[in-house]
Every structure is written in structure tokens, then in C-alpha cells.
Amino acid sequence: MAEFDFDLFTIGAGSGGVAASRRAASYGARVAICEGSRVGGTCVIRGCVPKKLLVYAAQFRDGFEDSCGYGWSHHAAAFDWGALIARKDAEIDRLNGLYIKMLETSGVRLFTGFGRIVDRHTVEVDGKRYTARNILIATGGWPTRLDIPGIEHTITSNEALDLKTLPHSIIIIGGGYIAVEFAGIFRGLGAEVTLMIRGDELLNGFDDDIRIALAQELRKRGITIVNRARPVKIEHGPGGCTVTDHLGREHSAGLVMSATGRRPNTSGLGLESVGITVNEAGAIPVDEWSRTSVDSIYAIGDVTDRMALTPIAIAEGRALAETLFNDTPSTISYDNVPTAVFSLPPLGTVGLTEAEARRRHAKVDIYKAGFRPMKHTLSGRDERVLMKLVVDGESQRVLGCHMMGMDAPEIVQALGIALNCGATKRDFDRTIALHPSTAEEFVLMREKVPDPTAKDL
């Protein structure tokens, strides 16, 4: 008789939990997974995938307008929000079913319900208890809201994907990637959009040149950015909502969206029953092997204190399965991870920002190129591309690549390979350009940007 019901019990069937469970099962482990919502998690059900489908929808506005410059006759295209949401929902239903099928075919047993840790080897789901040699927490994150009067009148990214009607106007509180992406979606589909941010610029943590350039492009599209504004009160009335900021100014719109960050989803997990404590951000601390302070309990993905990206959660989950069930101890690297913001225009970035590089290296060389893309020579659209290389001034190793413009995420994905291979500026320079393309500019930049003066740093 087996000592435990399962070798691995995973709490949370998002991308990371599913990846870890399937990989473990493929090595012969007895695996169970539980999910209190829909299988697929944030990315598939209420995040990356549905959001990008809406981004695609918003991009058609540009396509219709730009086509006139290429000889297509102008026509007034009609947009149907309800039809878009219905098609989006059908695709999410398909993916949800696919994920369930993948678990079944992998031999992973799926329990429907929220999991709670009872002790270091026991999980309770829907009143029933199951034992496991190892427990994996993969419960992801959840949107947060400001603690101000009237915040209950706001929506989050969860509800934004399922609105019954498109708002005529919306205020988005926040300046991170979620706020910026939804600003592009709603503006592209016809709404008046205001971004309200606490700081001077959007997208804290991204390269400063890219942040500033994106704000300029958003303003060109008619998006209002109210910076240095802290909301203190939200009131709801017949015509919509009014947000009052810390200076007493009132900002009104049909809808208000809260996009002020996400928090690890640890509520109700029973962590206290085994002595696992979360940090100030609410995340579960883990070591390089994804092990918590309890040696039989592991955690991966957005619920931890590491990098909150879907591919990271998947890589962490697979590494854990290799370590526990394939006798191949594995960890992952968090260096040179490509990331994207699916704004309009989009951003792609990999490696260090200029500010990070200057903190870590004695000498840094910067190369930049800004230009109007070839496509818009005929379309007439006033949109710029910005590309930037951050280089170690001593070794000439390329430390970071940053881009704003069409296809930036696709281009930067490939550049991530170069950075992980230790490519130098000379390697970029000796690569023949693919002409005519936007990507070729990354191998054509030759003039260094002058070093900043002391007052600029």
C-alpha cells in the first residue's frame, strides 16, 4: 500500500501548475491537481490570451485608416463589441477544454475546487483530504485595488475582458503594463481614454527612453495622461464615475478601471497551518529549487517572490518536475528574459535598462535609432520607432535591447537568444542587415550616444 495518495499534488491549474503536473506525470509520478476556477489560469482565461485578442481587434482601426495611403478606398467600418467578446469567449472555452484534455491524456487527476493545505503532506479539496509526498502551490496572482472610498465602483482587468458594452469613456488608474495595454485596446476600439498615474512617466522599471517615447505615441492617439495624480475618492452617478485626486481635481468618465498591480493569490491556502509566511508583498519566499520553508512544499509562478511571467512559471514548473521525478536537478535563469508590452505601438525588451547597466558597470555605451517606419511613408501616420542597445563599454558585450514599434515583441524574442549567447556589439555589427526591414536597424547602429554629464545621471 502506497504511503501517500499521490507523489505530487498541485494547487492551481494555471500555466505553471499544469506544466509541472504534466511533466511529473510523464516521468511516472502519481499526480493530482485542483482548480477552483477554470483550468488555464490567469494567462489563458483572464490575462495574456484574451487581452491580446482584444489588442488584435484594436489594431484593425489603424489598418483601416492606413489602407487609404495604399490605394484602398475609404470605407466606414462598423465595430461590434458584443461580437468580439463572443468570439473571444468561444476561443477561451476551446483553450479551457484543451487544457483539461491535456491533463487527462497525461494521466493527471483533476479535482474541481479550491485547495487548502492541512499539513505538510495533506491537501483538502471540497471537504475531502488527499495526501501527497510533495505539494506544489501554483495559485498565481490577483488584481489589487486602492484602499479609497468608492473603489468598489471600479473594474479590474478581470472584468474589463467581459464587459457587456464598450464604454464611451474610461479612466484607467495605473501606469503599468496592464494599464497601458488596456488604454490601447479601449482607445483603438473607440473609447475616450485617460490614464491616471502617480509618477512622472509610465511603466516603472522599463528603460527611460522607451517609457518617454511610448507616452508621446499614446498622446498622439488621443489618450490623455494625467501624471503626478493620486486618486483619493471615486463617486458613482447616473452618467458614470468621477475620480477626485489629491489636489482636489475631478476627472469624469463612463467607467473607471483599477490597474494598480497584482498580488500573489495566497488567501485561504492554509499556509499558517504549516508555518509558511509570506513577505511584505504577500508572496511566498522560495529557494532556487522552488522549495518553501517546508521541505515537502514548493511554489512556482506569480505566487512566489520571483518574476511574474507565464513562461517563467512554466519553466519553473518543468524544472521542478525534472528535479523531483527525473533525477535531473534543474533550476532556471532569470537573466535576459525577453518581455513585451502589447501597447499600441508595442514594446519589446530584453536585458538591462540603461539605468541598471550604469549601476552595475563602470562604463556603458548607448546606441539609439529613432525613425518613421517605412510603412508610414505612404500611410501618413505620425508614428515613430525607437530602438536602443545598451553595451558594456569595457567588454563590448550587449547588455540590453529595447524597442518601441511595430513587431517589437517578435524582434526582441530573437535578440534574447543573442544576449544569452553573450553577443558583443561587434557580433551585431558584423551581421548583415535584412533589408528593407525595421529589425535591421539593430545591426546598423554605429554612432554612440554621448555620455551623460554628471547632472544627467
NORWODA-V26843 format. One record per residue. N is the residue number from 1. PSI is psi as a letter, one per 20 degrees, with the letter a starting at -180 (none if undefined). Layout:
((N PSI) (N PSI))
This chain:
((1 p) (2 q) (3 h) (4 q) (5 h) (6 q) (7 h) (8 p) (9 o) (10 p) (11 o) (12 o) (13 l) (14 a) (15 g) (16 g) (17 g) (18 g) (19 g) (20 g) (21 g) (22 g) (23 g) (24 g) (25 h) (26 h) (27 j) (28 j) (29 q) (30 o) (31 p) (32 q) (33 q) (34 q) (35 p) (36 i) (37 c) (38 q) (39 p) (40 h) (41 a) (42 g) (43 g) (44 h) (45 g) (46 k) (47 d) (48 g) (49 g) (50 h) (51 g) (52 h) (53 h) (54 h) (55 g) (56 g) (57 g) (58 h) (59 h) (60 h) (61 g) (62 g) (63 g) (64 g) (65 g) (66 h) (67 h) (68 h) (69 i) (70 k) (71 i) (72 p) (73 q) (74 p) (75 q) (76 o) (77 p) (78 p) (79 p) (80 o) (81 g) (82 h) (83 h) (84 g) (85 h) (86 g) (87 h) (88 g) (89 h) (90 h) (91 g) (92 h) (93 g) (94 g) (95 h) (96 g) (97 h) (98 g) (99 g) (100 g) (101 h) (102 h) (103 g) (104 g) (105 h) (106 i) (107 j) (108 p) (109 p) (110 p) (111 p) (112 o) (113 r) (114 p) (115 q) (116 p) (117 p) (118 g) (119 a) (120 i) (121 j) (122 p) (123 p) (124 p) (125 p) (126 l) (127 i) (128 q) (129 q) (130 q) (131 q) (132 q) (133 h) (134 q) (135 p) (136 p) (137 o) (138 l) (139 j) (140 b) (141 r) (142 q) (143 q) (144 r) (145 q) (146 q) (147 m) (148 q) (149 p) (150 j) (151 h) (152 i) (153 i) (154 q) (155 r) (156 a) (157 h) (158 g) (159 h) (160 h) (161 i) (162 k) (163 q) (164 h) (165 q) (166 p) (167 q) (168 h) (169 q) (170 p) (171 p) (172 o) (173 o) (174 q) (175 j) (176 a) (177 h) (178 g) (179 g) (180 g) (181 g) (182 h) (183 g) (184 h) (185 g) (186 h) (187 g) (188 h) (189 j) (190 i) (191 q) (192 p) (193 p) (194 p) (195 p) (196 o) (197 q) (198 h) (199 a) (200 h) (201 r) (202 r) (203 m) (204 p) (205 i) (206 r) (207 p) (208 g) (209 g) (210 g) (211 g) (212 g) (213 g) (214 g) (215 h) (216 g) (217 h) (218 h) (219 h) (220 h) (221 j) (222 j) (223 p) (224 p) (225 o) (226 o) (227 r) (228 l) (229 p) (230 o) (231 p) (232 i) (233 q) (234 p) (235 q) (236 p) (237 a) (238 h) (239 i) (240 c) (241 q) (242 p) (243 p) (244 p) (245 a) (246 i) (247 j) (248 j) (249 q) (250 p) (251 p) (252 q) (253 r) (254 h) (255 q) (256 p) (257 p) (258 o) (259 l) (260 k) (261 r) (262 q) (263 q) (264 p) (265 n) (266 i) (267 p) (268 j) (269 i) (270 k) (271 h) (272 h) (273 h) (274 j) (275 j) (276 p) (277 q) (278 r) (279 a) (280 h) (281 i) (282 j) (283 q) (284 o) (285 p) (286 r) (287 a) (288 i) (289 j) (290 j) (291 p) (292 a) (293 i) (294 p) (295 i) (296 j) (297 p) (298 r) (299 q) (300 r) (301 b) (302 i) (303 i) (304 a) (305 k) (306 c) (307 p) (308 n) (309 q) (310 g) (311 h) (312 g) (313 g) (314 g) (315 g) (316 g) (317 g) (318 h) (319 h) (320 g) (321 h) (322 g) (323 g) (324 h) (325 i) (326 j) (327 k) (328 n) (329 p) (330 p) (331 r) (332 r) (333 q) (334 j) (335 q) (336 l) (337 o) (338 p) (339 r) (340 q) (341 o) (342 l) (343 r) (344 o) (345 r) (346 r) (347 q) (348 p) (349 q) (350 p) (351 a) (352 q) (353 r) (354 g) (355 g) (356 g) (357 g) (358 h) (359 h) (360 h) (361 q) (362 h) (363 p) (364 p) (365 p) (366 p) (367 p) (368 q) (369 p) (370 p) (371 r) (372 p) (373 q) (374 h) (375 h) (376 j) (377 h) (378 h) (379 h) (380 j) (381 p) (382 m) (383 p) (384 q) (385 q) (386 p) (387 q) (388 p) (389 p) (390 p) (391 p) (392 o) (393 i) (394 g) (395 i) (396 j) (397 p) (398 p) (399 h) (400 q) (401 p) (402 p) (403 p) (404 p) (405 r) (406 p) (407 j) (408 g) (409 h) (410 h) (411 g) (412 h) (413 g) (414 h) (415 h) (416 h) (417 g) (418 g) (419 h) (420 i) (421 j) (422 k) (423 q) (424 r) (425 h) (426 h) (427 g) (428 g) (429 h) (430 j) (431 p) (432 p) (433 q) (434 o) (435 q) (436 p) (437 r) (438 h) (439 h) (440 h) (441 h) (442 h) (443 j) (444 i) (445 p) (446 h) (447 p) (448 q) (449 p) (450 q) (451 q) (452 q) (453 r) (454 h) (455 i) (456 h) (457 none))
